Amino acid sequence: MLEHPLKLIDIISDRLLLVILNYFSKSNLKKLQNDTANAAKVQTKVLMDILKLQKDTDYGKRYKFSEIKSVKDFRKAHPISTYQDYQDIINNIANTGKFNQLVAEPIILFQETSGTTGKGKLIPRTKRLFSAFQKVIQAVVGLTESYYLNKNGNTNNCRGLTLSNAQPLKLTPSGIPRGAGSSGGIKQSKFIQTIIRLKYTSPPSVFLISDYRSAYYCHLLFGLLEQDLAYIMGNFAYNLLQGLQTLEKEWQQLVNDIQYGRIDQSLELDASTRDDLQNLLKPNPDRAQVLRTEFEKGFEGILPRIFPKLSYIQCITTGSMQLYKESLQVYTGDLPIYSPGYGASEAWIGINLEPQKEPPAYVITPSSAFFEFIRISEVDGDAPTTVDLTSLAVGESYEIV
């Protein structure tokens, strides 16, 4: 007799959590918009807060952060630096765990860069930095909900398909996690697992599958079951294209798995993950037949055909990702593709506040970091001068420090 009341409590809890998440998304979007209108004030506060927090670290003492009272003072006291200036300190922290050499808070993760332009780097992440990233991500959610979902009649309770996977985290000699950073909290946090269950079609365990083909396949399997899918997202256009190419290549096996409620035995899954996912599946011959009919017609414009309520596609399409956008549009048809932002391991840099404009452009997020810029004409100089965010000139090109 207790089963129904408990289910009702779960439903109420889920809806309340969605209301709270939607509130924070809209609130962070509004704050970001306000910050851009007061960029100089916000940037000064960001810098002063950083210096105040870090003044008692070994690094802060070396550059006398406690004596810096303005942006001008900071520029005089602290030279332009690169990763190489911090590398020995970072390596020492990784080996000893003594984070106060550089930062005032414990390091929760060393995020590894890809090393595509040389040897990979370890970027220290604290809870403070993680929170700054999350606030911008919540702002993106608030924007897409208001611009795409609500406009198209989808509610904030709808779910999307995300095509991503996470490599397992490793540990430094002192025990600090190191890796891509996307898998760190899923396994340990019930809260994150609940958010995933409410916002995405894939169960939490799918996000921890390290084999790319198996991860994409499982994301697609559970996404295809959701006829009322509202959005599809990936980190970059290339990742999304890979996932859709997997769909085109393996659609027959996917449809068979949906029809019979099973998971392809060739996937590289550990026994626990396979059992968890299998328990969530049941035969769905009706959905399988709808999908089979559409796939047999070909894959041009396939996404709006199999997901009639799909509102938008989200992935970064600027920079080198422009190369993949045209191939991606073969599958997406006339659906809008929203390129949400521009960031780096060190900090989130910009957000796209005008989804309707092409090509995408990003507004600097003033509260996510303190930004300095070097004119392109001075980049290769021995002593380039820096420009702050509010001193940028229209028509000039700059490199972010």
C-alpha positions as semicolon CSV with decimal commas, in nm:
position;residue;x (nm);y (nm);z (nm)
1;M;0,000;0,000;0,000
2;L;0,301;0,234;0,044
3;E;0,410;0,218;-0,318
4;H;0,167;0,478;-0,454
5;P;0,230;0,745;-0,185
6;L;0,604;0,702;-0,233
7;K;0,572;0,742;-0,610
8;L;0,364;1,056;-0,555
9;I;0,633;1,197;-0,326
10;D;0,898;1,124;-0,590
11;I;0,692;1,300;-0,858
12;I;0,641;1,605;-0,638
13;S;1,012;1,612;-0,548
14;D;1,112;1,592;-0,914
15;R;0,879;1,873;-1,014
16;L;0,998;2,091;-0,728
17;L;1,361;2,032;-0,829
18;L;1,280;2,128;-1,190
19;V;1,114;2,449;-1,069
20;I;1,425;2,532;-0,864
21;L;1,660;2,453;-1,154
22;N;1,452;2,665;-1,391
23;Y;1,458;2,954;-1,142
24;F;1,838;2,944;-1,111
25;S;1,877;2,920;-1,490
26;K;1,669;3,233;-1,547
27;S;1,830;3,411;-1,252
28;N;2,185;3,343;-1,378
29;L;2,091;3,453;-1,730
30;K;1,950;3,781;-1,598
31;K;2,259;3,837;-1,380
32;L;2,490;3,773;-1,675
33;Q;2,297;4,022;-1,888
34;N;2,321;4,279;-1,607
35;D;2,693;4,210;-1,567
36;T;2,760;4,287;-1,933
37;A;2,598;4,628;-1,883
38;N;2,828;4,697;-1,587
39;A;3,140;4,522;-1,711
40;A;3,399;4,764;-1,569
41;K;3,259;4,746;-1,216
42;V;3,215;4,369;-1,232
43;Q;3,566;4,311;-1,367
44;T;3,725;4,523;-1,093
45;K;3,529;4,333;-0,828
46;V;3,630;3,996;-0,976
47;L;3,999;4,092;-0,967
48;M;3,983;4,236;-0,615
49;D;3,798;3,927;-0,487
50;I;4,063;3,699;-0,640
51;L;4,349;3,897;-0,490
52;K;4,184;3,909;-0,147
53;L;4,124;3,534;-0,152
54;Q;4,475;3,447;-0,270
55;K;4,679;3,707;-0,076
56;D;4,806;3,460;0,188
57;T;4,918;3,194;-0,060
58;D;5,288;3,164;-0,138
59;Y;5,219;3,306;-0,484
60;G;5,010;3,591;-0,342
61;K;5,282;3,685;-0,097
62;R;5,547;3,683;-0,370
63;Y;5,356;3,943;-0,571
64;K;5,222;4,129;-0,264
65;F;4,855;4,083;-0,348
66;S;4,759;4,241;-0,014
67;E;4,904;4,574;-0,129
68;I;4,721;4,586;-0,464
69;K;4,426;4,824;-0,455
70;S;4,335;4,869;-0,821
71;V;4,357;4,718;-1,169
72;K;4,641;4,961;-1,242
73;D;4,831;4,839;-0,934
74;F;4,785;4,481;-1,047
75;R;4,929;4,549;-1,390
76;K;5,235;4,710;-1,234
77;A;5,289;4,434;-0,977
78;H;5,222;4,123;-1,184
79;P;5,389;4,047;-1,518
80;I;5,221;3,880;-1,814
81;S;5,261;3,507;-1,758
82;T;5,215;3,176;-1,938
83;Y;5,158;2,821;-1,821
84;Q;5,533;2,765;-1,808
85;D;5,553;3,022;-1,526
86;Y;5,326;2,803;-1,313
87;Q;5,431;2,459;-1,429
88;D;5,682;2,382;-1,153
89;I;5,437;2,496;-0,883
90;I;5,155;2,289;-1,034
91;N;5,374;1,981;-1,061
92;N;5,478;2,025;-0,699
93;I;5,115;2,054;-0,585
94;A;5,027;1,744;-0,786
95;N;5,306;1,555;-0,608
96;T;5,262;1,692;-0,255
97;G;4,902;1,815;-0,236
98;K;5,019;2,148;-0,084
99;F;4,776;2,369;-0,274
100;N;4,850;2,687;-0,075
101;Q;5,156;2,740;-0,291
102;L;4,921;2,875;-0,558
103;V;4,556;2,883;-0,442
104;A;4,374;2,933;-0,113
105;E;4,119;2,656;-0,163
106;P;4,173;2,282;-0,204
107;I;4,206;2,169;-0,565
108;I;3,920;1,932;-0,647
109;L;4,052;1,845;-0,993
110;F;4,347;1,896;-1,222
111;Q;4,179;1,934;-1,560
112;E;4,395;1,792;-1,836
113;T;4,411;1,982;-2,163
114;S;4,436;1,783;-2,483
115;G;4,791;1,883;-2,562
116;T;4,708;1,942;-2,930
117;T;4,950;2,236;-2,940
118;G;5,221;2,063;-2,740
119;K;5,246;1,873;-2,415
120;G;4,921;1,857;-2,218
121;K;4,869;2,090;-1,922
122;L;4,720;2,046;-1,576
123;I;4,478;2,327;-1,493
124;P;4,382;2,341;-1,123
125;R;4,010;2,362;-1,051
126;T;3,864;2,467;-0,718
127;K;3,501;2,473;-0,607
128;R;3,500;2,847;-0,676
129;L;3,609;2,800;-1,038
130;F;3,369;2,508;-1,084
131;S;3,085;2,729;-0,956
132;A;3,175;3,003;-1,206
133;F;3,150;2,752;-1,491
134;Q;2,817;2,619;-1,363
135;K;2,662;2,966;-1,347
136;V;2,735;3,028;-1,714
137;I;2,604;2,684;-1,807
138;Q;2,283;2,759;-1,614
139;A;2,254;3,088;-1,804
140;V;2,279;2,895;-2,132
141;V;1,998;2,667;-2,013
142;G;1,787;2,970;-1,924
143;L;1,843;3,119;-2,270
144;T;1,761;2,802;-2,464
145;E;1,448;2,744;-2,257
146;S;1,314;3,092;-2,324
147;Y;1,427;3,121;-2,687
148;Y;1,363;2,769;-2,817
149;L;1,162;2,546;-2,587
150;N;0,893;2,784;-2,463
151;K;0,860;2,944;-2,806
152;N;0,796;2,605;-2,966
153;G;0,543;2,489;-2,710
154;N;0,780;2,258;-2,522
155;T;0,770;2,287;-2,145
156;N;1,067;2,317;-1,912
157;N;1,002;1,957;-1,807
158;C;1,103;1,813;-2,144
159;R;1,417;1,607;-2,194
160;G;1,702;1,608;-2,442
161;L;1,960;1,373;-2,586
162;T;2,323;1,457;-2,513
163;L;2,605;1,284;-2,698
164;S;2,908;1,280;-2,472
165;N;3,117;1,042;-2,272
166;A;3,378;1,069;-2,000
167;Q;3,720;0,917;-1,965
168;P;3,789;0,772;-1,618
169;L;3,968;1,005;-1,378
170;K;4,322;0,929;-1,267
171;L;4,498;1,047;-0,951
172;T;4,811;1,254;-0,905
173;P;5,079;1,115;-0,666
174;S;4,916;1,319;-0,385
175;G;4,570;1,180;-0,462
176;I;4,412;1,476;-0,644
177;P;4,185;1,366;-0,932
178;R;4,306;1,452;-1,281
179;G;4,129;1,416;-1,612
180;A;3,863;1,571;-1,834
181;G;3,651;1,674;-1,540
182;S;3,312;1,568;-1,679
183;S;3,289;1,237;-1,493
184;G;3,404;1,345;-1,149
185;G;3,072;1,406;-0,978
186;I;2,834;1,164;-1,147
187;K;2,933;0,848;-0,964
188;Q;2,936;1,001;-0,617
189;S;2,648;1,253;-0,635
190;K;2,286;1,138;-0,615
191;F;2,184;1,498;-0,684
192;I;2,370;1,505;-1,018
193;Q;2,223;1,167;-1,106
194;T;1,874;1,303;-1,039
195;I;1,935;1,607;-1,260
196;I;2,058;1,381;-1,541
197;R;1,750;1,162;-1,508
198;L;1,518;1,465;-1,525
199;K;1,692;1,660;-1,804
200;Y;1,838;1,390;-2,030
201;T;1,720;1,064;-2,185
202;S;2,037;0,873;-2,098
203;P;2,070;0,711;-1,755
204;P;2,363;0,842;-1,546
205;S;2,572;0,528;-1,602
206;V;2,585;0,596;-1,978
207;F;2,785;0,915;-1,911
208;L;3,057;0,704;-1,747
209;I;3,112;0,468;-2,041
210;S;3,468;0,533;-2,161
211;D;3,449;0,353;-2,498
212;Y;3,332;0,610;-2,754
213;R;3,134;0,375;-2,979
214;S;2,957;0,210;-2,684
215;A;2,878;0,547;-2,523
216;Y;2,732;0,694;-2,842
217;Y;2,533;0,377;-2,905
218;C;2,376;0,379;-2,557
219;H;2,299;0,753;-2,573
220;L;2,128;0,694;-2,907
221;L;1,940;0,387;-2,786
222;F;1,774;0,567;-2,496
223;G;1,730;0,889;-2,696
224;L;1,549;0,712;-2,981
225;L;1,296;0,580;-2,731
226;E;1,190;0,938;-2,649
227;Q;0,944;1,034;-2,922
228;D;0,888;1,381;-2,769
229;L;1,260;1,465;-2,754
230;A;1,303;1,845;-2,725
231;Y;1,672;1,903;-2,804
232;I;1,998;1,729;-2,895
233;M;2,333;1,852;-2,770
234;G;2,703;1,774;-2,775
235;N;3,015;1,964;-2,675
236;F;3,133;2,031;-3,028
237;A;2,996;1,991;-3,382
238;Y;3,247;1,712;-3,440
239;N;3,121;1,510;-3,141
240;L;2,762;1,547;-3,254
241;L;2,851;1,450;-3,610
242;Q;3,029;1,138;-3,482
243;G;2,719;1,040;-3,289
244;L;2,488;1,089;-3,587
245;Q;2,723;0,896;-3,812
246;T;2,703;0,615;-3,556
247;L;2,324;0,634;-3,587
248;E;2,339;0,607;-3,966
249;K;2,583;0,317;-3,951
250;E;2,414;0,117;-3,676
251;W;2,046;0,206;-3,706
252;Q;1,937;-0,149;-3,786
253;Q;2,091;-0,290;-3,467
254;L;1,952;0,003;-3,266
255;V;1,600;-0,056;-3,400
256;N;1,626;-0,426;-3,325
257;D;1,737;-0,351;-2,968
258;I;1,438;-0,117;-2,927
259;Q;1,200;-0,372;-3,073
260;Y;1,311;-0,651;-2,840
261;G;1,416;-0,445;-2,536
262;R;1,781;-0,548;-2,528
263;I;2,136;-0,414;-2,559
264;D;2,379;-0,515;-2,833
265;Q;2,619;-0,776;-2,696
266;S;2,914;-0,633;-2,889
267;L;2,921;-0,312;-2,681
268;E;3,214;-0,270;-2,443
269;L;3,023;-0,243;-2,115
270;D;3,112;-0,373;-1,772
271;A;2,867;-0,624;-1,626
272;S;2,721;-0,380;-1,374
273;T;2,651;-0,109;-1,636
274;R;2,502;-0,362;-1,877
275;D;2,270;-0,499;-1,606
276;D;2,163;-0,149;-1,499
277;L;2,077;-0,047;-1,854
278;Q;1,910;-0,375;-1,944
279;N;1,677;-0,342;-1,644
280;L;1,552;-0,010;-1,785
281;L;1,457;-0,153;-2,124
282;K;1,146;-0,334;-2,238
283;P;1,027;-0,432;-2,586
284;N;0,883;-0,142;-2,786
285;P;0,786;-0,275;-3,131
286;D;0,567;0,027;-3,215
287;R;0,849;0,279;-3,172
288;A;1,085;0,043;-3,356
289;Q;0,852;0,034;-3,657
290;V;0,819;0,414;-3,671
291;L;1,198;0,449;-3,665
292;R;1,257;0,173;-3,919
293;T;1,017;0,335;-4,164
294;E;1,193;0,672;-4,143
295;F;1,547;0,531;-4,152
296;E;1,468;0,334;-4,467
297;K;1,381;0,664;-4,641
298;G;1,739;0,788;-4,589
299;F;1,917;1,014;-4,343
300;E;1,882;1,355;-4,502
301;G;1,683;1,565;-4,253
302;I;1,632;1,258;-4,035
303;L;1,621;1,427;-3,693
304;P;1,299;1,631;-3,732
305;R;1,137;1,327;-3,894
306;I;1,197;1,092;-3,600
307;F;1,158;1,362;-3,334
308;P;0,866;1,586;-3,442
309;K;0,890;1,806;-3,128
310;L;1,263;1,868;-3,159
311;S;1,329;2,242;-3,107
312;Y;1,703;2,290;-3,158
313;I;2,051;2,139;-3,178
314;Q;2,323;2,265;-2,945
315;C;2,697;2,238;-3,006
316;I;2,990;2,470;-3,065
317;T;3,020;2,546;-3,437
318;T;3,280;2,824;-3,440
319;G;3,656;2,807;-3,494
320;S;3,771;2,472;-3,630
321;M;3,421;2,332;-3,566
322;Q;3,289;2,530;-3,866
323;L;3,432;2,253;-4,082
324;Y;3,170;2,007;-3,956
325;K;2,859;2,226;-3,955
326;E;2,759;2,162;-4,317
327;S;2,788;1,784;-4,270
328;L;2,585;1,813;-3,951
329;Q;2,306;1,998;-4,132
330;V;2,252;1,697;-4,359
331;Y;2,100;1,526;-4,055
332;T;1,943;1,827;-3,882
333;G;1,754;1,969;-4,181
334;D;1,603;2,309;-4,103
335;L;1,647;2,282;-3,726
336;P;1,838;2,574;-3,572
337;I;2,187;2,495;-3,447
338;Y;2,279;2,698;-3,139
339;S;2,649;2,751;-3,064
340;P;2,636;2,831;-2,690
341;G;2,972;2,970;-2,592
342;Y;3,346;2,994;-2,599
343;G;3,563;2,870;-2,317
344;A;3,888;2,718;-2,206
345;S;4,001;2,496;-1,920
346;E;4,115;2,807;-1,733
347;A;3,781;2,991;-1,749
348;W;3,458;3,038;-1,940
349;I;3,513;3,326;-2,181
350;G;3,196;3,408;-2,373
351;I;2,830;3,322;-2,426
352;N;2,606;3,353;-2,731
353;L;2,315;3,576;-2,624
354;E;2,170;3,616;-2,975
355;P;2,093;3,267;-3,111
356;Q;1,925;3,404;-3,423
357;K;2,242;3,568;-3,557
358;E;2,486;3,404;-3,799
359;P;2,774;3,358;-3,770
360;P;2,758;3,304;-3,393
361;A;2,919;3,568;-3,175
362;Y;3,000;3,558;-2,806
363;V;2,968;3,820;-2,536
364;I;3,248;3,810;-2,277
365;T;3,117;3,686;-1,941
366;P;3,254;3,953;-1,703
367;S;3,204;3,762;-1,379
368;S;3,372;3,435;-1,478
369;A;3,734;3,564;-1,470
370;F;3,944;3,880;-1,489
371;F;4,025;3,935;-1,856
372;E;4,316;4,112;-2,023
373;F;4,384;4,138;-2,395
374;I;4,688;4,202;-2,614
375;R;4,655;4,369;-2,952
376;I;4,741;4,127;-3,230
377;S;5,002;4,371;-3,356
378;E;5,186;4,340;-3,022
379;V;5,149;3,968;-2,953
380;D;5,500;3,878;-3,068
381;G;5,663;4,176;-2,897
382;D;5,898;4,148;-2,600
383;A;5,685;4,361;-2,368
384;P;5,329;4,385;-2,500
385;T;5,081;4,609;-2,318
386;T;4,748;4,472;-2,206
387;V;4,401;4,617;-2,249
388;D;4,110;4,554;-2,014
389;L;3,764;4,442;-2,119
390;T;3,603;4,785;-2,133
391;S;3,892;4,940;-2,328
392;L;3,859;4,714;-2,633
393;A;3,817;4,906;-2,959
394;V;3,565;4,811;-3,226
395;G;3,742;4,680;-3,535
396;E;4,061;4,585;-3,351
397;S;4,176;4,224;-3,307
398;Y;4,310;4,096;-2,975
399;E;4,445;3,784;-2,811
400;I;4,313;3,691;-2,467
401;V;4,593;3,670;-2,211
